[in-house]
Amino acid sequence: MGSGSTGMGPRESGSMMVGKESMEKFDRLNKKGAEAVAAIRPTSAKLSSADQALMLEVAKGGMMQLEVSRAAVQKATSPEVRQLAQAEVEEQTGLSAKLKEIADAKGVTLPTTPDADTQAMVTRMQGMSGTEFDKMYVSESGVKGHEKLDAVMSNVKKNASDSNLKEVEKAAHPLVKTHLKVAQEVMTKMGGSGSTGMR
């Protein structure tokens, strides 16, 4: 009978896409990444100063993604952008908790509050709304933020000597790449390119 024209009905297969991925597949990829991160068992082996610097880079990049994505979950108008932001919040919440566990086991202190760049970005985004906000989020967090995280994870893969850091890269890097690809696809759908905002 009445099919309801809200478009917000229960998820049906193929009814919602995130980029070019079905909602079901996107959820599955996110769950797999979260399980891989959760499975890491911290050791008390001390970190070299180089490994500490790498760990701080991962934590800082993740915190920026987390804070900006929390804002997007509240403010995004596109269901697809909200879904992207929600997946990012879940990914970075799990990764942040695991990094803290590893840091505690090794006697390393990680930052607990966002840095000035992150706070400035969140403030800037809070002043936007509608499509302008959605495009800004997908460009800055979805694409550029993941390009930075991809570079950080590649650096960890190449240079880390600590086994836990290597496990973090192995568990989280595939999901970073997935989120980057999906964000680029969403950006294209919104009429932008993966490099929007570059000057």
Number of C-alpha atoms within 10 A of each C-alpha: 3 4 7 8 7 6 10 10 10 8 11 9 10 10 13 19 18 22 21 15 16 15 20 16 12 21 15 12 15 21 16 16 21 20 13 15 23 15 12 18 12 19 15 12 13 14 20 12 9 12 17 20 14 19 23 17 18 24 22 21 19 22 23 22 24 24 20 25 28 17 18 28 19 11 19 25 16 15 14 18 26 22 20 25 28 18 19 27 23 17 23 23 17 16 23 21 14 19 23 18 17 22 22 15 15 16 13 15 11 16 11 11 12 16 12 10 10 19 15 12 16 19 13 12 20 14 8 14 14 11 13 12 21 22 23 20 29 29 24 20 25 29 26 21 20 24 18 16 24 22 12 19 27 14 15 25 17 10 14 22 14 17 14 20 25 16 19 24 22 17 21 23 21 17 21 24 16 16 26 23 20 22 28 23 20 26 25 14 12 14 9 16 15 20 13 17 12 7 4
